Amino acid sequence: MPANQPDPPKVLWLARLEYRFHAWRERRARARGQKPTVTPFPGYAGVDWVRVLGRVLIVPPVKPVETGEYASVRGWRSFASVPVGFAQVTVSIAGVKHEVVADRGGVIDTVLPARLEPGWQTFEMTVEGGEPVETRVFVVGPDVTFGVVSDVDDTVMVTALPRPLLAAWNSFVVDEHARQPVPGMAVLLERIARENPGAPVIYLSTGAWNVAPTLIRFLRRHLFPPGAILLTDWGPTHDRWFRSGQAHKGANLRRLAKEFPDVKWLLIGDDGQHDDAIYTSFAGENPGHVAAVALRRLSPAEAVLAGGRTVVDDHSAAAVPWVTDSDGAGLLERLEEAGVLES
């Protein structure tokens, strides 16, 4: 190795162990005759590119009921699927095929060239010559100047996520049909989407990619407007035992600002995690990319379950409106008073 070339980063032993464990599970699943498939996630796009999101998994079969929904889907089933690391995936967009490679956790997160019409568009993904899987992407038109980024946990869905034991209970044990929406949030987001046709809606969460299918069904079931899903991987990285949720949110906000320089974002979150600090930092770095910030205040009981309430800074002198309330109806009123939404 040349003297002026830096040493490659050392990979944390836990990350290597995790990959070997998943490789062992993959071999066992293939020995039983199971084959990988692509689980697609809704993404977003610009005028000449598409951010493709998905995951290659070997999924244990689950029998659907007559309505098409999956009966009694417990959270642990989301984590029972076997990720297929470094799988080669064929992505077909507008008649053009692209070959991409998933990461070691099976996650596909890549940008491909394509020119699609604004709005929701579809394309296909396949792995190992299997049946093509259709996925969707929201194409942001060149004239769009407004968008929405919303947190998920305790913002649109009551989860009390920060407490480790409760997070494990909600993630692994609770039936997905028992998960409750935050009152009024679906109405708020639907109203915002209706008043701003063509505006992208991004659901940005520190949750694991494992729960993406459950989250998508939850949003559809409770009539939230469709949008791109940006989650993360709970597993170890090359230098950390667990990924940083705050870093994940901050990095994606900065990425959105760079990808859509003409869009101002309405940032929606809650005061039970670090949304106030993350949004404050982003607004300070990118003042021209924030239309307003809306933070849901947790109830005293929710704050206890969430491990405490984050102290929200005084934003009365902020260059953009900052509003808080306890539910979606209250936030809607505050945004109308601030002139962000029409009253």
C-alpha positions in Angstrom: 0.0 0.0 0.0 1.5 3.5 -0.9 2.7 5.5 2.0 0.4 8.4 1.3 -2.8 6.2 1.1 -4.8 6.1 4.3 -5.5 2.8 5.9 -8.9 1.3 5.2 -11.4 1.8 8.1 -11.5 -1.1 10.5 -14.8 -2.9 10.7 -16.3 -3.3 14.2 -16.2 -7.0 15.1 -19.9 -6.9 15.9 -20.7 -5.8 12.4 -18.7 -8.8 11.0 -20.5 -11.1 13.4 -23.9 -9.7 12.4 -23.1 -10.3 8.7 -22.0 -13.9 9.4 -25.1 -14.6 11.4 -27.4 -13.3 8.6 -25.3 -15.3 6.0 -25.9 -18.5 8.1 -29.6 -17.7 8.2 -29.6 -17.2 4.4 -28.0 -20.5 3.8 -30.5 -22.3 6.0 -33.4 -20.5 4.2 -32.1 -21.4 0.8 -31.6 -25.0 1.9 -35.3 -25.1 2.7 -36.1 -24.0 -0.9 -36.9 -20.3 0.0 -35.9 -17.6 -2.5 -35.1 -13.9 -2.0 -37.4 -11.2 -3.2 -37.3 -7.4 -3.2 -39.4 -5.6 -0.6 -39.9 -2.1 -2.2 -40.3 1.1 -0.3 -41.8 4.3 -1.8 -39.1 6.7 -2.8 -38.8 10.2 -4.3 -37.3 11.7 -7.4 -36.2 14.9 -9.2 -36.6 15.9 -12.8 -33.8 13.6 -14.0 -33.0 11.1 -11.2 -34.8 8.7 -8.9 -33.9 7.6 -5.4 -34.6 3.9 -5.3 -35.4 2.3 -1.9 -36.0 -1.3 -1.0 -34.6 -4.3 0.7 -33.7 -7.9 -0.5 -35.2 -10.4 1.9 -36.1 -14.0 2.3 -39.5 -13.6 3.9 -41.2 -16.4 5.9 -44.7 -17.0 4.5 -47.6 -15.4 6.2 -51.1 -16.4 5.3 -53.4 -13.5 4.5 -57.1 -13.4 5.5 -60.0 -12.9 3.1 -59.8 -9.1 3.3 -56.2 -9.1 2.0 -54.8 -7.9 5.3 -52.5 -10.1 7.3 -54.2 -11.5 10.4 -52.6 -10.8 13.8 -49.3 -9.6 12.4 -47.0 -9.3 15.4 -44.1 -7.0 15.3 -41.5 -9.8 15.6 -42.5 -11.0 12.1 -40.9 -7.9 10.7 -37.6 -9.0 12.1 -37.9 -12.7 11.2 -37.2 -12.0 7.5 -33.6 -12.9 6.4 -31.7 -10.0 4.8 -29.7 -11.0 1.7 -26.5 -9.0 1.8 -24.8 -7.7 -1.4 -27.6 -9.1 -3.6 -27.6 -7.9 -7.3 -30.9 -6.3 -8.2 -32.2 -5.2 -11.6 -34.1 -2.0 -11.6 -36.2 -1.2 -14.7 -37.3 2.4 -15.0 -39.0 3.7 -18.1 -37.7 0.8 -20.1 -34.1 1.1 -19.0 -32.5 -1.6 -16.9 -30.0 -0.8 -14.2 -27.9 -3.2 -12.1 -27.5 -2.2 -8.5 -26.0 -4.0 -5.4 -27.7 -4.0 -2.0 -25.6 -3.3 1.1 -24.6 -6.0 3.6 -28.0 -5.7 5.3 -29.8 -6.1 2.0 -30.9 -2.5 1.8 -31.1 -0.7 -1.6 -30.6 3.0 -1.4 -29.3 4.4 -4.6 -29.8 7.2 -7.1 -30.4 6.3 -10.8 -30.8 8.5 -13.8 -34.4 8.7 -15.2 -36.8 11.3 -16.5 -40.3 10.8 -15.3 -43.4 13.0 -15.2 -44.2 14.7 -11.9 -46.4 12.9 -9.4 -46.5 9.2 -8.4 -44.8 6.9 -11.0 -44.1 3.2 -11.0 -41.1 1.0 -11.9 -40.0 -2.6 -11.3 -37.3 -4.4 -9.3 -36.2 -8.0 -9.6 -33.6 -10.2 -7.9 -32.1 -13.5 -9.1 -34.4 -13.7 -12.1 -37.5 -13.8 -9.9 -40.9 -12.2 -10.5 -40.7 -8.4 -10.9 -41.9 -6.4 -8.0 -43.6 -3.0 -8.7 -42.7 0.0 -6.6 -43.6 3.7 -6.6 -41.7 6.9 -6.5 -43.0 10.5 -6.1 -41.4 12.8 -8.7 -41.1 16.4 -7.5 -41.8 18.8 -10.4 -39.4 21.6 -11.2 -41.9 24.2 -10.1 -42.6 22.8 -6.7 -41.4 25.1 -3.8 -43.1 23.4 -0.8 -42.7 20.0 0.9 -43.4 18.2 4.2 -41.0 16.2 6.3 -42.7 14.4 9.2 -41.3 12.3 12.0 -43.2 9.0 12.8 -42.8 7.8 16.4 -45.0 9.8 18.7 -45.7 12.3 15.9 -48.1 10.3 13.7 -48.0 7.0 15.6 -48.2 6.6 19.4 -45.2 4.4 20.2 -43.3 5.7 23.3 -40.2 4.6 21.4 -37.2 6.0 23.4 -37.7 3.6 26.4 -35.8 0.4 25.4 -38.2 -2.1 27.0 -41.3 -0.3 25.6 -39.6 0.0 22.2 -39.0 -3.7 22.2 -42.6 -4.4 23.3 -44.0 -2.2 20.6 -41.6 -3.4 17.9 -41.7 -7.2 18.6 -44.9 -8.1 20.4 -47.8 -5.7 19.7 -50.1 -6.6 16.9 -49.8 -4.0 14.2 -53.5 -3.4 14.2 -53.3 -2.3 17.8 -51.0 0.6 17.0 -52.8 3.9 17.4 -52.4 7.1 15.3 -51.9 10.4 17.1 -55.3 12.2 17.0 -55.7 14.7 14.2 -52.4 14.1 12.5 -53.8 12.3 9.5 -56.3 15.2 8.9 -53.4 17.7 9.3 -51.1 16.0 6.8 -54.0 15.3 4.4 -55.0 19.0 4.5 -51.4 20.1 3.9 -51.1 17.7 0.9 -54.4 18.8 -0.5 -53.6 22.5 -0.3 -50.2 22.0 -1.9 -50.7 19.7 -4.9 -47.4 18.3 -6.1 -45.7 18.8 -2.8 -43.6 15.8 -1.6 -44.4 14.2 1.7 -41.4 12.5 3.4 -41.8 10.3 6.5 -38.4 10.5 8.2 -37.9 8.2 11.2 -35.2 6.6 13.3 -37.1 3.3 13.0 -35.5 0.2 11.4 -36.1 -0.7 7.8 -37.6 -4.0 9.2 -40.8 -2.1 10.2 -41.2 -0.3 6.8 -44.0 -2.7 5.5 -45.8 -2.4 8.8 -45.5 1.4 8.7 -46.7 1.6 5.1 -49.8 -0.4 6.0 -50.4 1.7 9.1 -50.3 5.0 7.2 -52.6 3.6 4.5 -55.0 2.1 7.1 -55.3 5.4 8.9 -55.6 7.6 5.8 -52.3 9.4 6.0 -51.2 10.9 2.6 -48.8 8.6 0.8 -45.1 9.6 0.9 -41.6 8.4 0.7 -40.3 6.4 3.7 -36.8 7.1 5.0 -35.8 4.7 7.8 -32.5 3.4 9.0 -30.8 0.2 10.1 -30.5 -0.6 13.8 -27.5 -2.8 13.3 -23.8 -1.9 14.0 -21.7 0.1 11.5 -18.0 -0.2 10.8 -17.2 1.9 13.9 -20.4 2.1 16.1 -22.4 -0.5 18.0 -25.6 1.2 16.8 -26.4 3.8 14.2 -27.1 7.3 15.3 -30.8 8.2 14.8 -30.0 11.9 15.1 -27.3 11.7 12.5 -29.6 9.8 10.2 -32.3 12.5 10.4 -29.8 15.4 10.1 -28.1 13.8 7.1 -31.3 13.2 5.2 -32.6 16.7 5.9 -29.3 18.2 4.5 -29.6 15.8 1.5 -33.1 17.0 0.8 -32.0 20.6 0.9 -29.3 19.8 -1.6 -31.5 17.8 -3.9 -34.3 20.3 -4.0 -32.7 23.7 -3.6 -36.0 25.6 -4.4 -38.2 23.7 -1.9 -39.0 25.0 1.6 -39.9 22.3 4.1 -42.6 22.2 6.8 -40.9 20.1 9.5 -43.2 18.1 11.8 -42.0 16.3 14.9 -42.6 16.0 18.7 -40.9 17.1 21.9 -40.2 13.6 23.2 -37.0 12.9 21.3 -34.5 15.2 19.6 -36.6 16.8 16.9 -36.4 20.3 18.3 -32.6 20.2 18.4 -32.4 18.5 14.9 -34.7 21.0 13.3 -33.1 23.9 15.1 -29.7 22.9 13.7 -31.1 22.3 10.2 -32.9 25.7 10.1 -29.8 27.4 11.3 -27.7 25.8 8.6 -30.3 26.2 5.9 -32.6 29.1 6.7 -33.9 29.3 3.2 -35.1 25.7 3.2 -37.5 25.8 6.1 -41.1 27.0 5.7 -42.1 26.3 9.4 -41.7 23.9 12.2 -44.6 22.2 14.0 -43.8 20.2 17.2 -46.4 18.0 18.9 -46.3 18.3 22.7 -46.5 14.9 24.4 -49.0 14.4 27.2 -47.5 14.0 30.7 -48.2 10.2 30.6 -46.6 10.0 27.1 -43.6 12.0 28.3 -43.0 9.6 31.2 -43.2 6.6 28.8 -40.9 8.3 26.4 -38.3 8.8 29.0 -38.9 12.5 29.6 -39.8 15.6 27.6 -37.2 17.5 25.6 -37.1 21.1 26.6 -38.1 23.1 23.5 -36.0 26.2 23.0 -37.6 29.7 22.7 -38.1 30.2 19.0 -40.1 33.5 19.2 -37.3 35.3 17.4 -36.8 32.6 14.8 -36.9 33.6 11.1 -39.6 31.0 10.4 -42.8 30.1 12.4 -42.4 27.5 15.2 -45.7 26.2 16.5 -46.5 23.6 19.2 -49.7 21.8 20.3 -50.8 18.5 21.7 -52.4 17.0 18.6 -53.0 17.4 14.9 -56.1 19.6 15.3 -54.2 22.0 17.6 -51.2 22.1 15.2 -53.5 22.8 12.3 -54.9 25.9 14.2 -51.4 27.1 15.1 -50.2 26.8 11.5 -53.3 28.7 10.3 -52.6 31.5 12.8 -49.0 31.6 11.6 -50.1 31.9 8.0 -48.5 28.7 6.9 -51.9 27.2 6.0 -55.0 28.9 4.8 -57.6 29.4 7.5 
